[in-house]
Amino acid sequence: MLILALLLFLPGCASKIPSSLPLAEGEKPLVLKQLQEFQNRRCAQSLDADVTVEWQMYGKTEKIPSVLQLQSPSFLRYSVVDPIGRQLLILVSDGSSFTLVDNRKAKALTGQVKSNFWNKFVPDSITSKDYISWLTGRLPEDVFEVYEIRQDKESVESVWLLTKWKNNSRHHVLFSSKDNQVIRHIIESDDNEILLDVVYSDYNSNTLHCKKPNQLKIEGAKITGTLKLHFDEFFPGDPISLNIFHLTLPEHFSVKIVE
């Protein structure tokens, strides 16, 4: 997604799984009940926002004004814009294929989201229908197994949910039982590599349910440095026209198909 658009072919950095403590056996049923209530919430199936992507690498910081739009089930559009709103870089996907356009160079890349190229930047544990969940502090809708719950060492009000998803990846989810919010979500590969580490903070308080974080901090094996995603403004969660997720390129643009 954002990683693909901004960090082509750059090596990543390593994170570590935080240490935790055993959770009292009697507390597990309450945590599982709260988790089920959290998962049962019906939240908006679209996301439309002005965002700033902050990229911190090698002691330098770059801030990139952008527009991010998603529509269920799997549509994505991310645009880097200049100060007067011109779209310099556009990434669109319908969940099965993607197109990445550099308007400044009149070039485009296109391919499938199941391609090796796409999976260099987006772990295959993240399916296209999960984009909204990942960006709004939710959890994927697919059934997953919580095989262990542990107490966070720094906060008595938060627990680590250790889960398994497909491809033998392990998910470590820091869940606030007090606020019913996801604080951190880590994907660990079968060979103990941290594929993705997302920290959610500054949750908005405008709504009682389905609160969204205003900031994400993103690190992982495929990411150089640290990415921070600031949501500058959320627009009403009405369905977004699917037309904006399809691009018609000018004839003079060069197009490369990647595999």
C-alpha positions in Angstrom: 0.0 0.0 0.0 1.8 3.1 1.2 4.9 1.1 1.6 4.8 0.1 -2.0 4.4 3.6 -3.2 7.1 5.1 -1.1 9.8 2.6 -0.3 10.6 0.7 -3.5 13.5 -1.7 -3.2 14.9 -0.4 0.1 16.0 -2.8 2.9 14.1 -2.9 6.1 14.9 -2.6 9.8 14.2 -5.1 12.6 11.8 -4.9 15.5 11.5 -7.1 18.6 8.5 -8.8 20.2 7.9 -7.0 23.5 8.2 -9.1 26.7 5.0 -9.9 28.6 3.8 -11.7 31.7 1.4 -14.6 32.3 -2.2 -13.5 32.7 -4.3 -14.8 35.6 -6.4 -17.7 34.3 -9.6 -16.2 35.7 -9.2 -13.0 33.7 -9.1 -14.7 30.3 -12.9 -15.2 29.8 -13.5 -11.5 30.5 -10.8 -10.5 27.9 -12.3 -12.8 25.3 -15.8 -11.4 25.9 -14.5 -7.8 25.4 -12.7 -8.9 22.3 -15.9 -10.5 20.9 -17.8 -7.3 21.6 -15.1 -5.3 19.8 -15.2 -7.5 16.8 -19.0 -7.4 16.6 -19.1 -3.6 16.1 -20.4 -2.5 12.7 -18.1 0.2 11.5 -17.9 2.2 8.2 -16.9 0.3 5.2 -15.1 3.2 3.6 -12.3 5.6 4.5 -11.7 9.0 3.0 -9.0 11.2 4.6 -6.3 13.8 4.1 -3.1 12.3 5.5 0.5 13.2 6.0 3.1 10.4 5.7 6.2 11.1 7.7 9.2 9.1 6.8 12.1 9.0 9.3 15.3 7.5 8.0 19.0 7.9 8.7 18.4 11.0 10.9 16.3 12.8 8.4 12.5 13.3 8.2 10.4 13.8 5.2 6.7 14.8 5.3 4.5 13.9 2.4 1.0 15.3 2.0 -1.4 12.7 0.6 -5.0 11.6 0.1 -6.1 8.1 1.2 -9.3 6.5 0.1 -10.6 3.0 0.6 -13.9 1.3 -0.1 -15.1 -2.2 0.9 -14.5 -4.8 -0.1 -11.0 -4.2 -1.5 -10.6 -0.9 -3.3 -7.7 1.4 -2.6 -6.5 4.8 -3.8 -3.5 6.6 -2.4 -2.3 9.9 -4.0 0.8 12.1 -3.2 -0.2 15.7 -3.8 1.7 19.0 -4.1 0.8 22.2 -2.2 -1.8 23.1 -4.8 -3.4 19.7 -4.9 -1.9 18.2 -8.0 -1.5 14.4 -7.8 2.1 13.6 -8.3 2.0 9.9 -7.5 -1.1 7.7 -7.6 -1.6 4.1 -6.4 -4.9 2.3 -7.1 -6.0 -1.2 -6.6 -9.3 -3.1 -6.9 -8.1 -5.9 -4.7 -6.8 -8.2 -7.4 -4.6 -5.8 -9.5 -2.8 -2.5 -8.9 -1.5 0.4 -10.9 1.2 2.8 -9.6 1.5 6.0 -11.6 4.2 8.7 -11.5 2.7 11.6 -13.3 5.9 13.6 -13.2 7.7 11.0 -15.3 4.7 9.8 -17.3 5.4 6.2 -16.2 3.3 3.5 -14.6 3.7 0.0 -13.1 0.9 -2.5 -13.1 0.5 -6.0 -11.8 -1.4 -8.4 -9.5 -1.6 -8.1 -5.8 -0.6 -11.8 -5.5 2.6 -11.1 -7.4 6.0 -11.4 -5.9 6.5 -7.7 -6.6 3.5 -6.6 -4.4 4.4 -9.1 -1.7 7.9 -7.6 -1.3 6.2 -4.6 0.4 2.8 -5.9 1.7 3.0 -9.2 3.7 0.7 -11.8 2.2 -0.9 -12.1 5.6 -2.6 -8.8 4.8 -5.3 -9.4 2.2 -6.8 -6.5 0.3 -10.1 -6.8 2.2 -8.2 -6.0 5.4 -6.8 -2.7 4.4 -9.5 -0.6 6.2 -9.1 -2.8 9.3 -5.3 -2.2 9.4 -5.6 1.5 8.9 -8.3 2.2 11.4 -7.2 0.1 14.4 -9.6 -2.8 13.8 -8.9 -6.5 13.4 -9.5 -8.6 10.2 -13.0 -10.1 10.0 -11.8 -13.6 9.4 -12.0 -16.0 12.2 -8.7 -16.4 14.0 -7.5 -18.4 17.0 -6.3 -16.7 20.2 -4.1 -19.4 21.6 -2.6 -17.4 24.4 -3.3 -14.2 26.4 -0.5 -12.4 28.3 -0.3 -9.4 30.5 1.5 -6.4 29.1 4.5 -5.5 31.3 3.9 -1.7 31.2 0.1 -1.4 31.5 -2.2 -3.5 33.7 -5.1 -2.4 31.5 -3.6 -4.0 28.3 -3.1 -7.6 27.2 -1.3 -9.3 24.4 -3.4 -11.5 22.3 -1.3 -14.2 20.6 -3.0 -15.5 17.5 -2.5 -17.5 14.4 -3.6 -16.6 10.9 -2.8 -18.1 7.5 0.7 -19.0 6.2 1.8 -19.9 9.7 2.2 -16.2 10.6 1.8 -15.2 14.2 0.0 -12.0 15.2 0.7 -10.3 18.5 -2.1 -7.8 19.2 -1.8 -5.4 22.2 -5.4 -4.8 23.2 -6.6 -2.3 25.8 -9.4 -4.0 27.8 -10.2 -0.6 29.4 -10.8 1.3 26.2 -11.6 -1.6 23.8 -8.9 -0.4 21.4 -6.0 -2.0 19.5 -2.8 -0.4 20.6 -0.3 -2.4 18.6 -0.4 -5.1 16.0 2.7 -7.2 15.0 3.0 -9.9 12.4 5.8 -12.4 13.0 6.8 -14.9 10.4 7.4 -18.6 10.9 11.1 -17.9 11.1 10.7 -15.2 13.8 11.1 -12.2 11.4 9.0 -9.2 12.2 7.1 -8.5 9.0 5.1 -5.6 10.2 4.8 -3.6 13.4 2.0 -1.0 13.7 1.4 1.2 16.7 -1.9 3.1 17.0 -2.3 6.2 19.0 -4.3 9.4 19.5 -7.7 7.8 19.1 -10.4 10.3 18.3 -13.2 10.7 20.9 -15.9 12.0 18.6 -17.8 8.7 18.5 -18.6 6.2 21.1 -17.9 3.2 18.9 -15.5 2.6 16.0 -13.0 5.2 17.2 -10.2 5.7 14.7 -6.5 6.4 15.6 -5.2 9.7 14.3 -1.7 8.4 14.1 0.0 5.1 13.0 3.7 4.3 13.5 4.8 1.6 11.0 8.0 -0.5 11.0 8.9 -3.9 9.6 11.3 -6.0 7.7 10.6 -4.4 4.4 10.5 -0.8 5.6 13.6 1.4 5.9 13.4 3.6 9.0 10.0 4.5 10.4 6.8 5.6 8.7 4.3 7.7 10.6 0.8 8.1 9.1 -1.0 11.2 10.4 -4.7 11.5 9.7 -5.2 15.2 9.2 -8.9 15.2 8.4 -11.5 12.4 8.1 -14.3 13.0 5.7 -17.8 11.5 6.1 -17.9 7.8 5.9 -20.2 7.6 2.9 -19.7 5.1 0.2 -17.0 6.2 -2.3 -17.7 6.0 -6.0 -15.8 3.1 -7.5 -14.9 5.2 -10.5 -12.0 6.8 -8.7 -10.3 3.5 -8.2 -9.8 3.0 -11.9 -7.3 5.0 -14.0 -7.2 5.7 -17.7 -3.7 6.6 -18.6 -2.7 9.0 -21.4 -1.4 7.3 -24.5 2.1 8.8 -24.1 2.6 7.1 -20.6 5.0 4.2 -20.6 3.6 1.1 -18.8 5.6 -1.7 -17.3 4.0 -5.0 -16.1 5.6 -6.4 -13.0 5.4 -10.0 -11.7 
